[in-house]
């Protein structure tokens, strides 16, 4: 295990994330302009897609990081049955949720590492419908658009805030830390859709652990000390395919679970770049 990964076991994850949370909202012009220009330069950010293309017009670094795109910059698939990609980024892994020797189910993380749907969702009963389903894990880098959109039309049933660590979700950490996505703080969003239930999991990470949703605003922080559930079924919150559902204040990872098995597009392989709204998979 590399020193960079070992160090993450001892660093004060939440303290560092709180500091970054405040620093990225500081409106002092020289500070926020320095951060914005550094990220644009180092990560080759395409500001031509942004609704506000002038980097200096953003009130804070976080406002830049969660920037909206121009109308039409992302569109839903033409095929009515297609699953839309929920985020810009790169595919970390995707495929079938497979049975294990003990009769449970496992989600592939990286070579030598996997975890169960129950660990990810924080609930054995809630995980049961996904035992024979499919998953997709998408990594968002600092250069990416950081709003997450609906892969399918769905009615929000419940959100679950699962407490945890805040390891980096960069590829080198994913390859080295067992059960990483089932250990990090995360917001689990349960939906009922046309093809059955599905889940979108917003996974927090070191320095980038803030999550907000379109239906209730900021969800993380505060950080949780125990699993926290919010029931939404009676509110009849329905979002159409392609609609914005949440955003990362800084980047991280999105995991999609489908109870119905999915047939992924042939180009959808680990490491492949993806964009919000492109045809991603179809129900089998």
ABEGO torsion letter per residue (X at the ends): XBAAAAAAAABBAAAAAAAAAAAAABABAAAAAAAAAAAAAAAGBBAAABABABAAABABAAAAAABBBBBGABBBBABAABBBBABBEBBABBEBBBBBAAGBBBBBABBGBBBBAAAAAGBAAAAAAAAABBBBBBBBBAABBABBBBABBBBBABBBBBBEBBBBABAAAAAABBGAAAABBBBBBBBBBAAEBBBBBBBBBBGAABBBBAAAEBAOOBBBABBBBBBAAAAGBBBBBGBBABBBBEBBBBBBBBABBBBBBAABBBGBBBBBGBBABBBX
